[in-house]
Amino acid sequence: MFTGIIEHFGTIESLALQRDGGRVTIHAPTLASKLAVSNSIAVNGCCLTIVSVDKEHFSADLSGETIRKTSFGIDSGALRQGARVNLEQPLAAGKEFGGHFVLGHVDGTGRVAHLRSEGENWWYGVRLPEEFARYIVMKGSVTIDGVSLTVANWRDNVAEVAVIPYTYQHTNIRDRKPGDAVNLEGDILGKYVERYLEARSSKPMTKISLAELTKQGF
């Protein structure tokens, strides 16, 4: 599990994709020495398993599902060799819990609508697919490329978040351009509520009358 608080950058050194899988190698000199094979790592919000590592690089395999669901495999505006990526290690016991619950299970991709400056801050707008819109709540959390952000405005399927200078400088938001693909993950708490309500509504309703209870001996 992650929190959406980005502490490291990496750069895609190689990306080999096929329809049913692939592998990515990332240059991450500030982080690689702390990693080990079989560790989990969030790359732009996508939880991956490290399969090889040295002092400055690590590699992870990509499943066909990962390629289809994330910006690794999107048709346009996708991640490419040389792209900067956000990196986060899993939350460790005893570590401060910033951000919100992030699983690294990407729901799909959105498209950058705009990135506009306002004084020292920025307004970052992302156009969301219709099926993801139900997870957007004003002042609620959303994960965009692994970054925990708060929805400030919501209109015409564009979620807009306010980005402070620190976040702008310490994530790859500063690299984003209109049309770029970004990974999206909805708040897991909302998903559990949604699933509970679906299960509850699907159960058949039984009509119990006083006469039926008396007949059964109550």
N, C-alpha and C positions, 0 to 999 in steps of 0.2 A: 504494500500500500504506500501511496505517496501523498504529498500535501499540496503540490502545485507551486512550491517555492523553489525557484531555479537558483542553483548555486554554481553551476559550471556551464561552459560552452564546449561544443565540439565542432569539428568540420568533417563533412563526409569526404573520405578519401577515395572510396570506391563503392559502387552500388551495382550489383549484378542481379537482374530481375528476370524471372521467367513467369509464365502464367500461374504455375503451381508452387512457386517459392523463390527464394533468393537469399542473398547475404549482403550485409552492409558492414563496412569497416570505417571506423570513426577515429580521427586524430583528436585526442583529448589529453594533452600533456599535463594539465592540472589535476586530472582525475584518474587516469589509467593505472597509475602505480598503486592506487587504493583498491582496485577491483580484482576479482578472481573469477576463474571459469565457474560457471553455474550461477553466478550472482545475477540478480535482476537489475535492470537499469531502464529508466524512462527516457526515451529519445523522442523529443517533440510530443511528449505525452503518451507515447506508445510503449507499453511494458515489453521489454525484450530480455532474452536470456543470453548472457555472454558465453560464447563458445571458444574464444581465444583472446589472449591479452598479452601485451608487452608493456614497456615503461611509458609509451606514448600513445598506444593504439588499443582498441578493442574491436572485436567483430561479433556480430549476432546474426543468427539465421532469421529469415522472414518466411512465414507461412503464406500460403495462397490467400487465406482470409485476411491476414495483415496487409498484403499488397492491395487487395480489393477494397478494404475499408479505410485505408489511411492515405496520407499524401505521399507515401513511398511509391504508390502505383497509379495515382490519378492521371488522367489523360493529358491535362495541361496545368501549368502552374505548380507542378509537383516538385518534390525534393530531387536535387541533382548533385552530382559530384561538385565539391567546393562549397556547398550550402552550409551555412552555420546552423547548428541545431541546439536546442535546449536540453540539458542533461540533469537528471535528478536521481539520486540513490534512494532506495526504499527508506521509509521512516523507521528509525531505530528506537527501541524501548528506552524511555527516559529522555528522549530528545524533545525539544519544544515543538508543539503542534501549531504551526502557522497554516495559513491557507484554509483548505477544506479537504474532506475525504476524496482522494483521487486514486482510482484503481489502475489506471493505465490501460483500460479497455476502451479503445476508441469507438465511438458510436458511428462516426462518419466524418465527412469533410464539409467545410464551408468555404466561402470565398471572401477575401478581403474586399470590402467596399470602399473604405477610405482610411487614411491616417493623417489627421489634421492637427497642427500645433495650436495651442491656446496658452500664450505666455510660455512658461517652462514646462507645461504639461501637454498631453496629447489626447485627442479623441480617436479611438480605434473602433471602426465599425466592421462587422463581419456579417455577410449575408448567409443565412442558415437554410438548410433544406427543410421543407414543410414538415417532414416526419420528426425533426428534432425540435421544432418550435415549441412543442408542449412541455419541454423541460426548462423553458426560460421563464424566470420569475423576476419581476422588478426588485432590485437590491439583493437578488439571490446570486449564487455562485455558478460559474461556468468555467470549464477548462478549455483553453484555446492553445494548441501547440504545447500542452503541458503546463501552462501558466494558470494559476488560480486567479480569476478576475471577477469583478462584481458588475452585474448588469446595471447600467445607469439609465439607459434609454432603450426602448423596444418599439420599433415601428416598421411596418412593411417587410417583415421577416429579416430586418437588420438589427442585430444586437450591438449596442454601442457601450463601450467601457471607457472609463477615464484612466489614463496611464500616467503615473507620476514619473519624474525624471529618473529615479533609481531603477524602476522596473524597465523603463525604456532603454537604459544603458546596460542593464544586466540580463536582458533576454533578447531573443532575435526579433522581437516586435520592431525594432529599429530597421530591420532589413525588409520588412513587408511592403509590398506594392499592390495596388488594386488588381484583383484577378488571381492573386496567389492562393493556392489551396492551403488550408489549415486544418489540423486535426481537432475534433470536437469530442468532449465527453460531458454528458449531463450529470448532475448531482445524483449520486447513488441513493440518497435518502428519498428523493422524488420518485425514483424508479421503483423502490420497494413499496411506496404508498400506491403508485399506479398499479403494480402487480397485485397488491392486496385487494384493491377495489375491483379489479377485473375478476379475480377469483371469487370475491364476495357476490358480485352481480351475476355470475354464471351459475351459482347454486340455485336449484329449484326451490321456490317458496312453497311452504306447506301451510295449509289452512287448518287450524285446529279449533274446533268449536267446543263449547261446554258439554254438549251432548256426547261428542266423541270421547272426551276425557272421562265422562261418567261411565260410558260403555266399557272403557278400558280399565275401570276400577279405581280411577283417581278421585 
